[in-house]
Each structure stands twice: as structure tokens, then as C-alpha cells.
């Protein structure tokens, strides 16, 4: 997809450190390039808040050694520990939020790409959240159905058996909570993550034109298109758009039925995101 270089552009890399480069116009820029500089091991929570909380970010949740830097040969990646009997973004795994800029200048299309691996002993349980996008507003999550002006969201989730889905809050979803749009294999069956295997996931969302059903979500697994849902409505006003990237990896759901009795981990690497306004 075409990206406007230097103007209205963001790139995020998680490799052995996090680099966020933001340039909302030709005269201003901000760069973070020292998120986890230092030794391997537990990532310091105060460093997370400093890097993710001082440029419009509204939430950072990670404590108790839940996020670590792991050395693998000459490369490094991130390991998210998901402790036994935990659930919800405050107590389980990580939930890191970064806004793209002011609410009155949202993006209309955005993409996030990352590598992911579930531990060899991973218990998928009922499921949990993975990275995705939202509007950084009061609606479009937590059972708050989109009205066209109050918000929307489109995050990835893993579900029982390792199935992958877009958990999507859009105006025409059938129930109170987000609609599951399942990623597919080439034969039409539901895609399922295998344990201890690296996958590259790419997730793209485009806002609809107000008054039209021309929004979409698309997903690729290892470069193969696995979901293409068209004709979506997220908004009725152009003032609502894409304002937030969430890098999440946690179980839930908001009750104990989402917890499992074993501690597992999820590895993340090479996270990057870009958008168009």
C-alpha cells in the first residue's frame, strides 16, 4: 500500500529494542529508541511507562516479570509470561497502548505486522487478546457497541484450539460484544496456531467513508491472505478514525473462566506499524 513518506507516518520496530518514529508534519518529530536498552531479562515497568506514556499513550500494563528480553543466538526478541490463574489486561500478560496523534486528526487506514510464537506447552484455553487497532474513545470495546460516533476496534485474538480471529467492534455487528471474523486456511477451514512455531501476522484496517459501507479488515499469515472482510461500517463522521495501536498479549475476557492452571509464554518480534491519514 502507498505510504506518504515523512508526512503522517509512523514505524514501530520491536527487535532487541523498541524504536518509534513519529512525524506528523514536516516541522516536528519525536523518536524513542531506548525502550529496553540494557541487559537481557525483565523489562523495567517504569521504562515502559516513560516510553509508552508520554506521547499520547493512555495505558501501560506490565509488572512482575511479565515482559522480558530473550537472547536467541545473535538476535533478541520479547517474551510475554502469562502466569497461571490470571486473566484481564491489568493482571495477565501485557497491554501497551500508543496513540497515533491528536484525536481530531485520525488515520483512515493502518497496518500492523509482527512475528509471534506460542510456547510448546501453551494452553490456549478460551482465548486472549493480540495486537490491533482502535479509536481511543469511550466506545467500541467492553460491550460498548459502536454507534458511528462513540468508537470502534479491531484486535486479533487467539481462541480455543489456537484459532485466530479479528475481534471486531463495528456498527453492524450482531451482538453486544465484538464479532469474531475467523482467519482461514487456503482450503477454507479455520486457521489454527501450532505451538512452538513462528508466524508472521499482518493485520490491516481501513475506515469506511461516512454514509457508506466501504470499510474493511484484512489479514495475512506468512504472506498469504487469510481474511478479507469488506463492506464494514465503523463510523458516521470523519472525525472518528484510527488513533491507537494496542500491543496486547493476555488472556480474556473479564472473568476467571478465561484463566488456565498453567503458566505459559508468548514470544513477539519485529513489530511494525504504519498508517495513512
Steps between C-alpha positions, in 0.01 A plus 500: 500500500633851432628686804567872512867519589596745781148646514250324726709190548594268786722197518530278805767233534532249786816303443742521794383853570199710409531785254199723443537776242214745467482785252156659486618787282821624345594722793467270803613151592552287809709185527531234771791263454601383848197311627681187619863587445708309751532138608275215405232407749209679662391827343469782749141620549599864553685493167186369332294784641759755396519373143131424447334754727645838400374540145127461522516142625223437751587165652794275575456175688791270577647399834647208691732387223223457246709658219857388436774528239625158389831434323471246216835458330605840365142636509266606777124493533233565759343236723166566667450281805136413564476371854264224611153599626517855359278682253423857391737765367601636842608169652592277209766536230543849352287777355696793356318785329636768268291773343577617150449868578214737582143369496398774255739367234445122487639257246268340244706186431758320715704180497684309771735210435678280753650157558348280769570162658306315770700291748520122450284446810251777419142443620278700264207476744206721395731755338658842535588830336774575248609828328255720314348845455233724645371855525614593854144603587232390747331239278583209277625264770385338825143449380461863388349454155612751233242763411705668227630774728608330825784274379595165347784245522656213306743285697628151438411221742601139541215269599461138613709256303724782373249654258576857389231766466447869449304608808325786330269768641314650204160664458322198349635231734220266609540511879611711795861386483742502207449268204748219435624494140702180462824471305497214249734245348522480122241215504247713691542337841578706809868583542651376828832597655741216563710513814871586486474628140576857389232673289498841333162667545393808304177681588356792303191710567344777291229736620178531302401823328225653720166399354645200314579137576850497352723428799695176529732280703759275340745248641804312370682202651856455377411714198181310409169687508293318765211742557343776292181644647355785296195730529552591866373813676706639788388864500250761384738796538847567359613626841508137617784288369807299598683653797644210694724196466470244778780246543319245712564141605274397788219256585145627498219576518425649838427204727683200643371264232772643274783402737687168481690310765844507332753776433583546130667761281463675165803623301472821295746645251532752217187700576444786257205719414420771247200711403346748257290799601 
